[in-house]
Amino acid sequence: MNAAGRRPVARRWIVAALLLLLWHFGRLGSGVTTVPGVPRGGTSAAAVTISVGDAQALGGHERSVTSVAFSPDGRLLVSTGLDRTVRLWDVGTSRQVWTACACQGRDIFNAHPHATFSPDGRLILFADPWDGAARLVEAVTGRQVRASQLRRFAVGVTAYTPHGQMVATSFDDYTVRLWNAATGQPVRVLRGHEALVTALAFSRDGRFLLSGSEPHDRTVRLWDVATGRGLRTFRGHLASVEGVAFAPDGPSVASASWDNTVRVWDRASGRERHQLTAHVHALAVQYAPDGRVIASGGRGWLPGSAPRVRDPVSGEWLTSGIVLWDAHTGIPLRVIAHREAVTTVAFAPHARLLAAGDRKGGIRLWPVEANRR
C-alpha cells in the first residue's frame, strides 16, 4: 500500500482512539457509578452504600501506617508506622495510651513494622525491622518483656497463633520463622518463597499459616504449622502480595495485591474462586469475624469502580478507600471513601468497627455492622 492509501487507514485509527478517550474520560466525570467487581448486567450501583466522613479519628502517625490490630475485647487498638513508633489507642475515648519508639538500628528501604495482640490481650508482639528484633511488650504499659534479637536479619510481618503458643515472623532472607511464644525459642524455619514475605496470617485453629510475598515471587503459600511443610502454592498475582487472610470457618483464603486485585481462593484445590477489582493497588484484606464480609483497602480507584465524591469539610476529592464485599458472592456491599491510600485494615472482634490506617499516618474507625447482609 502506498503512502496515499495508508493515510485514510491512519485517520480511522486516530478517530477511533479519540472516541475511546472521550468515552473513557466522559465516564470518569459523568458521576455515573458502576459497581466494582460486578460483571455487566450485575447488581446496580444503587445497591452499594457510599460512606464519607462518618468515621472516628484516632489522630495517627507522622508517616504511613503499616499495621492496625484490635485487642481481643475490642477496647484497645495497636498501630505501627514508618515513623518508627508503636502506638496504643483507647477505642472508646480515641485517646492515645502510650507510644514506643523503635529508634535503634539502621534505616531500611522496605521496612514494614507490624504489631499484633496475644490472644489473651496481655502482650503485644512487635516486629522491629530496623533493629532486627521481634519484641514482646506489655499491652497496658508498653514495657518490653522479651526481645528475640537477630540483628543480621530485618524482621518483617508478625502473627500470633489463636491459642497463643506460637508466633511467626518473616525475615529478609525470604524465610518465615516460628517461635515458642512462652520461651522465645525458635521452633522451625519455613523456606520456599523466593522474595521477602510481606503478609502472614494464621488459621483460626492455629494449624495452618498463610504467607504472601514481593514481586519476584508474588505467590501465596499455605503451610502446615506442626511440620513446617508447604501444602499449597496459590499462583496468579502479577505483582507484590500485600495482604492475606483466612476465612474464619470456611474453605477460602483471600489475598490483596499491587496488581489491583483481591483474589479469593479455594483452600483445598488452590483454584481461584473470585477476583475482586476496585483499587488501582489493593494493599490490605481482612475477613469479618463471622466470615460473611471481606474488607479490602487500597490506593486509587479503577475507572468506573467508585463514585466521584468530595470530603464534606475540605471539599477535596476522595480518591482511595475501602470496599466491603459479600464473601460468598464477591458482590460489593459498601464503598468507604478516603482521601489517602488505605494501607491496612482490621475488624474489631465484635465486627461493629473496622479500623483503617493510611499512607499519611491517619487512623480511622468506621461503623460497619449495619452493612452486613
N, C-alpha and C positions, 0 to 999 in steps of 0.2 A: 504494500500500500504506500502511495507517495505521500508527501507532506500535506498536500491539499486534502487528500482523503482522510488523513488522520485527524485533522482539526475538528470536524463535526463530532467524532467519537470522543475526543478530549473534552469538548464543550459539554457533551451529555454527562460525562463523569463529573465535571465541575459542578454542573447544575444539581446533579443527584446528591453530591456531597454537601452543597449549600442547603438543600432542602432538609437533609438529615440533621445538619447542625441547627437549623431553625426549629425543627420539631423537637430536638433534644433540649435546647435552652428554653423554648416555649413551655415545655413540660415542667422544667425546673421552676419557672417563675409564675406558673399559672395558678398555683395554690391547689391544684388537683392532686390528691394524695392516693397513691397506690399502696397496697399493703405489703410490707416486707415479707419475703419468703412464701408468698401465696401465688400460685400459677394463675395464668389468665383464666377468667371465669370463676375465680375462687371467691373467698369472703370479701365483702365490700369494705371500703375504708371506714364506713360508719361503725363497724363492729369493733374498732380499735379505740381505746381511751387514750387521749393525749394529756400528759401531765406537765405542767410548767409552774415552777415556783412554789410548790406546796411542801417543800422539804424542811426538815430540821437541820440546821447547820451546826457543825461542831468546831468551827474555826479550822485549824488544819496545820499543815507542814509548810515549810518555805520552798520546798521543791516537790516533785512528783511523788504521790502516794503509791507505794508498791504493794501494800497488803493491808487488809482490814479483817478483823475476826471478832465475833461476839463471844463473851463468856457463856458457859453452859446455861446460866439462868437468864441471860439476855440483858443484864443490868449494866454490864461494862463492855467497852469496845477497845481493842488494842489496834494500833496502826503503826506502820513503818513508812519511812520516806527516804528519798535520796538526799535529804538534808542531814542524814546520819543520825536521826533521832527515832526512838521508840516512844510512843505516847499512849497513855491510858486515859480513857474518857468515861465519865458517868453519863450513861444514856438518858437517864431521867432528867438531869439538870443541864446537860450539854457542857458540863464543867470538865476541864482537864484535871485529872487526879495527880499524875506525875509525868515527867519527861526524863528519859535517859539518853545520853549521848554516846554514840559509837565513834568516839573521837580518835581512837588509836588506829594504826595501820595505814597502808598505802592507798592512794587513790586507785580506783578500778573503773575502767571504761564501762563495762557491762554489769556493774553491781546491781544486785536485786535483793535487798534486805527483806526479811519476811518474819512474821511472828504469828503464833497461834497459842491458844489456851490448852492446858492439860484438861482431860475430861472432868476432873473434879473442880476445875476453876481456880485452884490454889496457885498454880505456876503458869508462867508464860515461857514458851520456847522461842528464842530469838536467834535467827541466823545473821551473824555479823560478817559480811563478806570482806570488809576492809581489814579486819584483824584475824581472819581465818578461824573463827570460833563459833561454836553452837552454844549459846548461853541459856541457862535456866534461871529465871528471876522470880521472886515472889510477886504475885499479882497485886497484892494490897500495897506494898511498899516500893516495888521496883528493885529491891535489894537482890544482888546476884547470889544464887545458891551454889551453882557449879558452872564451869565452862569446859567444854571439850576443845582444846586448843590444837589446831592443825595449821600452823602459820604458812606452810608451803602450799596450802590449797585456799582458794577463795570459796567460802561456804555460800551456797545459793538458797533455794527454797527449802521449806521445812514442812513436816506434817507429823501429827501425833496419832497413834492408833486409838480408836474409840475406847478401848479398855485401859489405856494409859500405860501399858507395859513397855512400849517401844516407840521410838521416834525415828523419822527418816530425814536425811539431809542430802542435798545434791552438792557436788563439788566440781571445780573447773577442770578436773581430769576426766570429765564425762561420766563419772560414776554416781550412783546413789548408795549411801551407807545407812545401814540400820543399826541403832544403838539401844542398849538397855536403858530405859528411862530412869530406873532407880539408881543404877551404879555409874552410868555414863560410859560403860564399857562397850566397845564395838562388837556387833553380833555377826554381820556379814556385809559383803560388798556386792552390789548388783551392777553387772557390766553388760553392755550391749549397745547403748547409744553411741553415736559417732560425733556428737556435738554436746554442748552444755545443756544440761537438763534444766528447763525453765519452769516446770509445773509438776506438782505432786499432789496426790490425794489417796487416802485410804478408803477402802470399802467400809460400810457400817459395821460389819462383823470383824474387821481388822485382819481378815485372811488374805486380802489382795491389795496391791499398790498399783496406782496408775501414774505414769510419767509421760511428759511431753518435752520436746527438745527444739533447739535452734535450727536455722535454715539448712545447714549442711546435712542434717539428719531428718528433721521435720516429721518424725514419726511419733505415734502414741503407743506406749508399751504397757502390757499388763503382766504383773509379777506375782508369783506365789511367795508370800511373806515368810512362811515356815521354811522353805527350801532355798529361796533366792532364785528360783528358776523362772526364766521368761516364758510366759504361757502364750502370749499372742502379741502380734505387732499390727497396729492399725495404720494403713498407708493410704494416702490420698491428699493430704495437705500439701500445698505448693510453697509454703513459707513457714516461718517460725511458729511453733505451737506455744501460745501464751497462757492457756488455762486448761485444766482438765477437771472432770467431776464425775462421780458415780451417782447413778440413780439410787436413792436410799434403799428401796426394796425391790427394784426391778432389774431386768436383764440388760439395761442400757448404760452406756457411758457417753459423755459429751466432751468435746474439745473445741477451743476457740483458737483461731489462727490469724496471723497477719495477712493471710491470703483472702481476707474478707468473709470467711465462712465460719459458722458454728456447725459442727458435724455431730450427729447423734449416731452411735454405733451399736450394733448388736454385740454384746459382750461374748456370747458363746461362739458365734460364727465369724466375727470380725467384719461382717458386712455393714455398709453404711445404710442407716435407716432414713435419716433426714439430713438435708443440707439447708441450713437456715442462713439467709443472706439479708443483711440490712446495713451493717457497718462497712466503711471503707477498710478499716482494720479492726478485727474482733480481738479484744485484749483480755477479756475475762468471761468466765462462765460458771454458774452455780445452779444446782437444783434446790428447789424449796424443800424443807424437811419432809413434807408428805409426798414428794416426787411428782407432783402434778404440774408444776411450773418450772421452766428454765429461765434464768435471767442471764442476759448477755450484755456486756458493756464494750464500748469501743470508741474509735476515733472516726469522725465523719459519717455521713450517710451516703449510701449508694444512690444514684439518681432515681427518683421516684419512690424511694423506700420509706420516706418520712416526710411529714408536713413541714413547711417553712413557718417557723414560729419565732417570736421575739421574747426576750426577757421582759416581763411586765414592769420591772423597775427601771432597768438601764436602757431598754429598747434594742439591745444587741441581739443579733441572730443567734439562735441556739443550734449549733451545727453538729453536735455529737449527742451521745446519750446511751440509754438502756432500752432494751426490748424485753418484755416478758412474753414467753411463748408457752403454748399448750404443749407439755412434754410428750404427749401421746400422738398428737396430730401434726405438730410443727406449725400450727396456726398462731400468729401473733395476737396477744390479748391487750397489750398496752405499750405505748411508747413514752418514755420519760426523757424529756429534752434537757440537755446540759449545754453550757457554754463551752466547756473544755472536754477533752477526751477522757472517757471513763476508763481507768486503768485497773480497777479491782472492785469486786462486788462480794457481798456476803449477806445471807439471810440470817435473821435472828432465829433462835431455836423455836420460838412460838410462831414464826412465819408472819408476824404482823408488821415487821420492819425489814427494809433492805438497805444496807449500808453501801455507799459508793464513794470511792476515792478517785481524784482526778489528777491530771498531769501538772496542774498548777498548785497542788498541795491541798485542795479543798476536800472536805468530807461532808457528806450529806446523808441523812436518814429519811427514807421515803416510806410512807404507809402503803402496804401492798395487799393486805388481807382482802379488801373489797374487790380486788381484781382477779381472784382465783375463781375458777369455774368448777 
